[in-house]
Each structure stands twice: as C-alpha cells, then as structure tokens.
C-alpha cells in the first residue's frame, strides 16, 4: 500500500502544475486505494528507516560526484563502510538505481602503440601473468598510452607497482621515444627503495626492447621482462591502469592544449588514483594506504 501512496505523491509533485494532470482522487481510484487513506499516510511522520534512507541517498550522491562519477555500487559500499556507515551492498545498489547514478563505462576500442622491434632479443617473461608481489618495488609493470589534444597527442608512460598498485613512475611528452619510458622508470627508482632483482615488465614494443632501455634498466639494477606481441593479457595490470585513466578522466574531457592535459593527468595520478581511489584488488583501500602500511610494518619490525 505504501508504494502506491508514494507513487501518487511523486506523480502529484511532478505534474500537478500541468494542464490536464490527474487529480489525487483520480489516481487513488486507478490504484484502488482510498483518498482518505492517502491523506492519512501523508500526514504521518517519516519513519526512522525512511529518514536513514534519505540520509544515505544524500551521502551516496555526494560521494558519487566527488569521485568523478566513477564508483559503482561495490566501491560506493566500501567508501560508505570506511566512513562508518553500516549498510549492505544490495541496499547501496538499490539506492543508486533509485538516484539514477551509473558509473562511467569503458569504450570498447583501443589503439595499440606496440610496435615490435625487429632487433629484440630473447627477453624472458618473468611475470607469466602473475601481477602480485609481497614487497613494494619487487615487481613493476609499464605501458604507454596516448591522450588527444587540439595541439596533437600527449604520450604518457606509466610504471605501476604490483604490490601496492601505486603508479610510482610516469612521464609525458609529444612522442613515445625511448627517453619517455626511461624517464618513467627512473622516477620509479627514485620513489621506491627497490629490492635486489626487482623486475620491470612491459609489452614487446620497440622502445621497451631497445638496447638503450635495456641499458637504463641495467644501470638501475632492474631485471627486464616482456610479454608476447599483441597479447594484452600478458601485461593486463598495466592495461587496466591505462583503462582507468581513459574511462575516469580522458574520455570525459576535451583538451585544448598539451599543457592542460598534462596538468590534469598529473593530478589524477598523484591525488585521485594513488591517494583517493579505492581499489577492489586491495580490499577497497588506496595504493598509498597499502604502501604506508608496509612502511609502518617495516619500522615496527
């Protein structure tokens, strides 16, 4: 019965000012409920449950837009629980549906920048699709992606740590030559205390398999690993990070200049992705939280 009264109330609120809008009496008749019953329901004080649902909706909507419309119901549930709310994920999904909140979705097409180097030697695959690690810096993955602007492409090289999922190195330029990826891995080495025999894994692109880049890795004491040409699953974690960037930021913007794109991307990496975004693979924690927990554990030991 309550659902019928709620429907009448919503319809009357939305359409009462329109010409030929149905009256309360007409709607009660159509739904086979009494007019007096409707007004009795309307005069009752809001229940504690209804008040809580209203408050939850306000919080959900605020979190949704504060996180760039990127959270589905699972991440939203984790964010609410982290904030002290006691609510189940199905309730969150129901409320998000009622609010019409749908997270941004990936586009199906991706242009590949992987060009095999004919000179590439027998570099092994030391990862074999295992993108886990116990120690930060022990295993890292990298890839290059591109961002369109009115001035031309911005090419972005990323290095992601497998243990924390943190983007630990990045570089941007108007080309994707070897100095771009060298700058990204050098940044990663500065940002982390790399253990002995650290691994960097990538696709078999010409720059990643070049002698120049091999020399950079050797100087840093990093072992090189590559997947097979054109097999995205061999570098799935790096591909996933690129996809998050495109879905949550790039595909929803139009950049007039390279400078604006670079500023936006740097902010997304360092603030949004590393320090704010909840990662399902990390138990809905941020990469920085996981890294800080590791450092605190080392100090306690």
N, C-alpha and C positions, 0 to 999 in steps of 0.2 A: 504493500500500500504506500509506504514511504516513497518508493521510487516513482510512483505515479504522481504523488504530490510534488516531488522535486521536479519532475518533467513539466508539470503545469506552471510551477513557479518560474522555471527557466524560460519557458516559452512566453509567459506574460511579461517578464522583464525585458526580453529581447524584441518583442514585436507589438507591445501594447500601443505604441505611438503610430503604428502603421494603419493606413486605411483598410477596412475590412478584416482587421486582425480578429481572431476568435476571442470571445469573452471567456472569463473563468467558468461561468455557468455552462457554456457550450463544451469546453474542454473536459469538465467534470462529467458531463453526460457521455461524451465519447469514450471516456476511460472507465465509465461505470463506477464512479465514486461520488460521494455526496459533496455538495458545495459547503455545507456546514462543517463536514469533516476536514475539508481542505483548510478552511479558515482556522479551525481548532489546531490543526498541525502547524499552521503558520505562526500562531501565537505562542507556541511552546518555546521555552528557552533552548538554545543549542546544546546538544549533549556534549559530554566531556570527550567522547570519541570523535564527534564531528569537529570540535574545536582543535583536537590534536591533528586530524587530517588536514584541516585548513592551514595550521602552522607548518606541517610537513610540506605541503604544497608550496608555501612561500619559500621555505629553505631549499627545496629541490629546484625551484625555478631560479633562485639566486645563484645556486651552485652551478647550474647548467650554463647560464650565460657568463658567469665568472670564469668558467673553464672552456670558453670559446665554443660552446655547443658540441663538445667532443665526447662527453660522458654518456654512455649507455646506462642501463639500469644497474648493472653489476658494479661498475666503477662508482656510480652515484650512491649505491648502497654502502660500499666501502667508505666513501667520503663521509656519509652521514654517521656511520658507526664510529669512525675515527673522531668525529666531533661530539660523541657522547650520546647519540640517538639510539634507542632500542627499537629497531624496526626490521622486519624481514624483507628479503629481496623481492618477493612477489608483490608485497604492498607497494614498494617503490616502483616496480614496473607498472602496476595498475595506476598509480597516481601520475606517472609520467605520460601514460597513454591519455588520461583524462585532461592533462595540460597540453597535449599535442606536442610534446617535446621529443624530437627524433634526432639522434646524433648524426653528425656529418658522416658520409659514407665514401669509401674509396672509389675512384674511377677505374674502369677495367683495363685501360690501355697504358702501357709504359714503354717509352722509347729507350732502347738499350745503348749504353756508351761503351760496352765491352767490345774491344777490337783485339783479337788475338795477335800477339807478337810472334811473327814467324821465327824469330830468334830465341823464343822462350825455351829454356832448357827443361830438364826433368825435375821441376819443383814439386815436392810431395804435398799431399793433402794430409796435414797433421791433425785436422779437426774432425773430419768424417761426419759432418753434420751434428756433432756434439757441441752445442753452444753454451755449455755450463763450465764453471770453474769455481774452485774453492777460494782462490786468492785473487784480489783485485790486481790487474795488470798481467796475470799469468797467461791469459788468452784474450786477444783483441781481434775485432773484425773491422773491415773498412770497405767503403764503396764510394763512388762518385755519382752525384745526381745533378740535375740542372734546373734552373729557375728562369722563366721568361720575364723580360722587362722590355719597355719600349726602346731601350738603348741596345738590346741584344741579350744574350744569355749570361747568367751568372752560374758558374760551375762551382759546386760545393763538394769537398772531400770530407768525409766523416770517419772517425775512429771510435768504436764503441767497445767498452769493456764488458766481457761476458759475465763476470761475477756480479757486477752491480748494475748492468745495463746503462751505465752512465756514458754519455758522449764525452770522452776525455780528450779528444783532439779534433780540430776542424780547421779548414782553410777555404777561402773563396777567391776566385779570380775570374777573368773573362775568357779563360781557356782551361783545358784539363790536361795540360802537360805535366811531366813528372815533378817539377818543383811544387806543384799544388799538393800532391799526395805526400811529398817529402815534408812539407811544412806541417801537415796534419799529424803525421806520426811523430815528428819532433815535438810538437805541442803535447801529445800524449805522454811522451817520455818525460817531459818537464813536469807534467801534472801528477804523475804517479811514480811511486818507488817501484820500478819494475823488478820482479824477481829474476833469478838466473833462468835462462832458457825460456823466456817469455816468447809467446807465439803471436804473430800477426797474420791473419787470414784474409784473403780477398778473392775476387774472381780472377780469371786469367786474361785481364786486359793488358794491352801493350805497355802501358806505363807501369803497372804493378809488376810485370815480369821483366822490366828493363834492367840492364846492368847497373844503371845509375841508382835505381831504387834499391836494388839488392845491396849496393854499397852503403846506402844510408842505413838500412836495417842492420847490416853487419857492424857498422860503427856504433850502433846503439845496443848491440848485443841481443838482437831480436831474431828468432828463427822465422823463416818465411814459409807460408803455407798458401796454396791456391786450390780452388775447386776446378771443376771441369768447365769448358767453354759453353756458355748458353744454358747451364743448368742452375737456375736461380735457387733451388733448394740447397745447393752446396754452400751458399752464402746467405741463408734465409734470415739470420738475425739482422745483418746489415740492410737487406732489402726491406725488412719490417720497419726499421728506423726511418728509412727514406719514405716509406709509405705513410708513416705517421706525420712526418713533416708536410708531405703533399696534401694529405686529407685535412689536417687540422689547421694548416696555415696557407700554403701556396695556392691551392686550388680555389681559395676563397678570397684572393686578393688580386689586384692588378697593379703592377709596379711600374711607375713612370721612369725610374732611374735605377741603375745598379746599386747605388749608394743606399737608397731606401730599402731595397730588397735585402742587402747585406745587414743593415741595422736590424730589420725585423727578424731575420733568421738568427742572428746572434742572440737576440733577446729570447727567442723561442727556445734555443738550445740551452742557454745558461740559466734562465729563470723558469720557463714553463716546463721543458722536458726533464731537466736534471733535478729541479728542486720543488716542483709543484705537481707534476703529472703522476697519478697513481698507476703503477704497472701491475697488471694481473700476474705476470710471471714472477713478481717479487712479493707476492702476498698482499697486493694493493698498498705497497709502500713506494716511496720515491727513490730513485737511484742514490741521491745524496744521503738519504736516511740509511740505506744499506751500507754505503761506504763509511759513514760516520760510526755505525755500529761496529764495523770491522776494526776501525782505528781505535775505538774505545776498548774493544776486546784485546787488542794488542797491548794497549797501555796497562790494562788490568793484569795481563799475563806477565 
